[in-house]
Amino acid sequence: MRVLHIGKFFPPHPGGMEVFLADLVRAQRARGIDAAALVHGQPLPDDPEWLMRVPVWGHLVYAPLAPGFRTALAAAIRQFRPDVLHLHLPNTSAFWALLLLPARDLPWVVHWHSDVVVSRIRGALALAYRLYRPFEQAVLDRAERILVTSPSYLEASEPLSRWRDKCSVIPLALDSGRLPEHAGVGPAPSWREGNFRLLSIGRLTYYKGFETLIRAVSAMPGVELLIVGEGALRPTLETLIDEFTPAGVEPNIRLLGGIDDAGKHALLQDCDVFCLASRERTEAFGIVLLEAMRYARPCIVADLPGSGMPWVVREGGAGVAVPVEDVAAWRDAIRAFQRDPHYREGCGAQGQRALCKKFALDRCVESIASEYAAVVPDAAVAAPDKDLLIVIPARNEAETIAAVIRSLHEAGWRDVIVVNDQSTDATGAIAAAAGATVLSPVLPLGAWGAMQTGIRYALRHGYRQVVTIDADGQHEPACIPVLLAAARSHDVVIGAFPQRGSRLRRIAWRYFRAITGFGIDDLTSGFRCYNRAACEILAADEATLLDYQDLGVLLMLRHAGLEIAEVPVAMYPRATGPSRIFASWSRVARYMAESTLLCLARWHPKHHLSR
């Protein structure tokens, strides 16, 4: 596997995105993945051969300007011949891949480190994002997979809202071996004797929230805060420190500027508590939190909605999250750690254990490698058993799912995928134990969204046909050959058993046949066979807008000119529970209203005349 990473910067340039990229590439190369990286920056004499830096001419609203990046990307693809392009966003230079044919011929995996947040503090970003967004969305459209660093960030991200079926949550990780177990004494200044030691690290910029820390700590005797980092905000922070420090008193807050890794590690090991007060979602994860956890240091972070920062601390049990920009809450959290050494040590130890289990680099590399394997076209084409995939959307079907999978296996159908749509019971675990491949989306998709996820999986893995089956035991696997026989001459085949419908349902079917011109008896059957042409239509963005898998899907396929057939099959009553769509009269009313609007939107007299 040959992977070309398109990053923003690379160490020694500071930043969490840069640190992670360096750890990831080195770990991939150690595991046998031939990884290389193309980034911005001045080439350094000790750069490895797999690292290519492109000089930067300047910056425009935090974006590096590197006119030579397009040429460098084309040369890197030509020389390195990657199997996968791994694009790390946000990064304006990654957009050159949209304009290069050799890049477009490769599968793309996008690593979503952060949204471009339209800042309430920096108004220029709003205008810049208007120019940035069309290219960003074009990259997401073109990407095969999108890697997001936390479930909370995925849920809150508006730019990713259209592409959630492509997204996988893979938390960032840290090469703990790069940080010495005992950092020793670093060259950076340390705290004064007897003070409670607080540390914060980050670029001195608008979203980091250092003002909140300064206001909180300045009024706390016996507490000292050191801030590591450089940036444009330094004069403002120095003025704020002077403002809150009484005349003739030595300030208990110091800006140390940039220091080397040895000094940083020494400070992390020596501090009592690490603090990260970021106030905008530009702070998407906070990989420096993992560095603090490496040295068993408890963390206090801002409880920033939609950021992965509080998720990391809570998931690892490494500390507490306090309300954003709440100075009093910050003081209370600091005092709680100051007064209770056992509490402080317990949070630090939990964080250190979580780093080894939940944020381990090996685990991250393995998860990313699985995403690569899913998108490499050669692997899909070469697979010998890619004729048919059975797709089963399931939500809370623990009582029936094992029997459905078992009956499929007994009938000889081995390629079975279950899309476990946020079940609250053991559906996913039971399906996996029964031998099915289980996809568990991090956000609820609904019945059609789960079906579409399975269809997109089939396309990515090279399957020529998809048969969809309900998880409730209604459909008979012995009837699959009947569908496949009809599929030799049709693009879409529906397994029909209209006798199962109640009198009201049959009235609804007649109504929809009248306004659509379909000559199909069982319009709502989920027992269907789609060929690859149909799957490509149903995997498109337009199909994502549908709420149900029956009429809207058929209208879309007919509009594309595909042949739709219906064959009689045997079906059984639902084994347990009501239908998701027809569970209540309010849902029925909504279904009828939405389906009617869809039918009228696609109405054309030719369909009635042809019938």
GIMOCOR-V205173 format. One record per backbone hydrogen bond with DSSP energy under -1.0 kcal/mol. CO is the residue of the C=O (numbers start at 1). NH is the residue of the N-H. Records with the same first field share a line. If there is no record, write none. Layout:
BEGIN
CO = NH  NH
END
This chain:
BEGIN
1 = 34
2 = 83  84
3 = 36
4 = 86
5 = 38
6 = 88
8 = 40
10 = 13
15 = 19
16 = 20
17 = 21
18 = 22
19 = 23
20 = 24
21 = 25
22 = 26
23 = 27
24 = 28
25 = 29
26 = 30
27 = 31
28 = 33
29 = 32
33 = 35
34 = 3
36 = 5
37 = 52
38 = 7
39 = 54
44 = 47
48 = 51
50 = 37
52 = 39
54 = 41
58 = 65
60 = 63
63 = 60
65 = 57
66 = 69
68 = 72
69 = 73
70 = 74
71 = 75
72 = 76
73 = 77
74 = 78
75 = 79
76 = 80
77 = 81
84 = 4
85 = 109
86 = 6
87 = 111
89 = 113
91 = 94
92 = 95
93 = 96
94 = 97
95 = 98
96 = 99
100 = 104
101 = 105
103 = 106
107 = 85
108 = 144  145
109 = 87
110 = 147
111 = 89  113
115 = 117
117 = 119
122 = 125
123 = 126
124 = 128
125 = 129
126 = 130
127 = 131
128 = 132
129 = 133
132 = 136
133 = 137
134 = 138
135 = 139
136 = 140
137 = 141
138 = 142
139 = 143
145 = 110
146 = 168
147 = 112
148 = 170
150 = 154
151 = 155
152 = 156
153 = 157
158 = 161
160 = 163
163 = 166
166 = 146
168 = 148
174 = 176
175 = 178
192 = 195
196 = 224
197 = 272  273
198 = 226
199 = 275
200 = 228
203 = 205
204 = 233
205 = 208
207 = 279
209 = 213
210 = 214
211 = 215
212 = 216
213 = 217
214 = 218
217 = 220
220 = 223
222 = 196
224 = 198
225 = 254
226 = 200
227 = 256
228 = 202
230 = 204
231 = 234
233 = 237
234 = 238
235 = 239
236 = 240
237 = 241
238 = 242
239 = 243
240 = 244
246 = 249
252 = 225
254 = 227
257 = 229
260 = 264
261 = 265
262 = 266
263 = 267
264 = 268
265 = 269
266 = 270
267 = 271
273 = 199
274 = 300
276 = 302
280 = 283
282 = 284
284 = 308
286 = 289
287 = 291
288 = 292
289 = 293
290 = 294
292 = 297
293 = 296
298 = 274
299 = 320
300 = 276
301 = 322
302 = 304
304 = 307
308 = 312
309 = 313
310 = 314
311 = 315
312 = 316
313 = 318
318 = 299
320 = 301
322 = 303
323 = 326
326 = 330
327 = 331
328 = 332
329 = 333
330 = 334
331 = 335
332 = 336
333 = 337
334 = 338
335 = 339
336 = 340
340 = 344
341 = 345
342 = 346
343 = 347
344 = 348
345 = 349
346 = 350
347 = 351
348 = 352
349 = 353
350 = 354
351 = 355
352 = 356
353 = 357
354 = 358  359
359 = 174
360 = 364
361 = 365
362 = 366
363 = 367
364 = 368
365 = 369
366 = 370
367 = 371
368 = 372
369 = 373
370 = 374
372 = 375  376
376 = 380
377 = 381
378 = 382
386 = 464
387 = 465
389 = 467
390 = 417
391 = 469
392 = 419
394 = 421
397 = 401
400 = 404
401 = 405
402 = 406
403 = 407
404 = 408
405 = 409
406 = 410
407 = 411
408 = 413
409 = 412
414 = 416
415 = 390
416 = 437
417 = 392
418 = 439
419 = 394  421
420 = 422
426 = 430
427 = 431
428 = 432
429 = 433
430 = 434
431 = 436
432 = 435
437 = 418
439 = 420
446 = 450
447 = 451
448 = 452
449 = 453
450 = 454
451 = 455
452 = 456
453 = 457
454 = 458
455 = 459
456 = 460
457 = 461
458 = 463
459 = 462
465 = 389
466 = 530
467 = 391
468 = 528
472 = 575
474 = 572
476 = 479
477 = 480
479 = 483
480 = 484
481 = 485
482 = 486
483 = 487
485 = 488
486 = 489
491 = 531
492 = 565
493 = 529
494 = 567
496 = 569
497 = 500
498 = 501
502 = 506
503 = 507
504 = 508
505 = 509
506 = 510
507 = 511
508 = 512
509 = 513
510 = 514
511 = 515
512 = 516
513 = 517
526 = 528
527 = 495
528 = 468
529 = 493
530 = 466
531 = 535
532 = 536
533 = 537
534 = 538
535 = 539
537 = 540
541 = 544
542 = 545
543 = 546
550 = 554
551 = 555
552 = 556
553 = 557
554 = 558
555 = 559
556 = 560
557 = 562
558 = 561
563 = 491  492
565 = 494
567 = 496
584 = 588
585 = 589
586 = 590
587 = 591
588 = 592
589 = 593
590 = 594
591 = 595
592 = 596
593 = 597
594 = 598
595 = 599
596 = 600
597 = 601
598 = 602
600 = 603
604 = 607
605 = 609
606 = 610
607 = 611
END
